[in-house]
Amino acid sequence: MSDLPCLEIIHEHEFEEQLAALVPDVEQADEFTAAAEDLLSRLPRSGLPASRDGLVWGLPMSPVGGRQVTLYYTFDDHSVTLLWIVTS
């Protein structure tokens, strides 16, 4: 997997706010998303399409506080943009 080119990871402001509310400690928040960011930077189709047009994708994450977490993102040939991180 290390031979694959890495796409740039971009955090939308709303994603940053939602992550801070979900995991208030900055270091823990970075650790929480590190594996997902690494995976998506190499294999952005690892999630599942979350919109009819296929532009927004969702990646299930580890639960926080007993609630399921999903990271929503979009991507192109150069970057992955993290849009939202929400619980259900």
Secondary structure as a PSIPRED ss2 file (coil, helix, strand):
# PSIPRED VFORMAT (PSIPRED V4.0)

   1 M C   1.000  0.000  0.000
   2 S C   1.000  0.000  0.000
   3 D C   1.000  0.000  0.000
   4 L C   1.000  0.000  0.000
   5 P C   1.000  0.000  0.000
   6 C C   1.000  0.000  0.000
   7 L C   1.000  0.000  0.000
   8 E E   0.000  0.000  1.000
   9 I E   0.000  0.000  1.000
  10 I E   0.000  0.000  1.000
  11 H E   0.000  0.000  1.000
  12 E C   1.000  0.000  0.000
  13 H H   0.000  1.000  0.000
  14 E H   0.000  1.000  0.000
  15 F H   0.000  1.000  0.000
  16 E H   0.000  1.000  0.000
  17 E H   0.000  1.000  0.000
  18 Q H   0.000  1.000  0.000
  19 L H   0.000  1.000  0.000
  20 A H   0.000  1.000  0.000
  21 A H   0.000  1.000  0.000
  22 L H   0.000  1.000  0.000
  23 V C   1.000  0.000  0.000
  24 P C   1.000  0.000  0.000
  25 D C   1.000  0.000  0.000
  26 V H   0.000  1.000  0.000
  27 E H   0.000  1.000  0.000
  28 Q H   0.000  1.000  0.000
  29 A H   0.000  1.000  0.000
  30 D H   0.000  1.000  0.000
  31 E H   0.000  1.000  0.000
  32 F H   0.000  1.000  0.000
  33 T H   0.000  1.000  0.000
  34 A H   0.000  1.000  0.000
  35 A H   0.000  1.000  0.000
  36 A H   0.000  1.000  0.000
  37 E H   0.000  1.000  0.000
  38 D H   0.000  1.000  0.000
  39 L H   0.000  1.000  0.000
  40 L H   0.000  1.000  0.000
  41 S H   0.000  1.000  0.000
  42 R H   0.000  1.000  0.000
  43 L C   1.000  0.000  0.000
  44 P H   0.000  1.000  0.000
  45 R H   0.000  1.000  0.000
  46 S H   0.000  1.000  0.000
  47 G C   1.000  0.000  0.000
  48 L E   0.000  0.000  1.000
  49 P E   0.000  0.000  1.000
  50 A C   1.000  0.000  0.000
  51 S C   1.000  0.000  0.000
  52 R C   1.000  0.000  0.000
  53 D C   1.000  0.000  0.000
  54 G C   1.000  0.000  0.000
  55 L C   1.000  0.000  0.000
  56 V C   1.000  0.000  0.000
  57 W E   0.000  0.000  1.000
  58 G E   0.000  0.000  1.000
  59 L E   0.000  0.000  1.000
  60 P E   0.000  0.000  1.000
  61 M E   0.000  0.000  1.000
  62 S E   0.000  0.000  1.000
  63 P E   0.000  0.000  1.000
  64 V E   0.000  0.000  1.000
  65 G C   1.000  0.000  0.000
  66 G C   1.000  0.000  0.000
  67 R E   0.000  0.000  1.000
  68 Q E   0.000  0.000  1.000
  69 V E   0.000  0.000  1.000
  70 T E   0.000  0.000  1.000
  71 L E   0.000  0.000  1.000
  72 Y E   0.000  0.000  1.000
  73 Y E   0.000  0.000  1.000
  74 T E   0.000  0.000  1.000
  75 F E   0.000  0.000  1.000
  76 D C   1.000  0.000  0.000
  77 D C   1.000  0.000  0.000
  78 H C   1.000  0.000  0.000
  79 S E   0.000  0.000  1.000
  80 V E   0.000  0.000  1.000
  81 T E   0.000  0.000  1.000
  82 L E   0.000  0.000  1.000
  83 L E   0.000  0.000  1.000
  84 W E   0.000  0.000  1.000
  85 I E   0.000  0.000  1.000
  86 V E   0.000  0.000  1.000
  87 T E   0.000  0.000  1.000
  88 S C   1.000  0.000  0.000
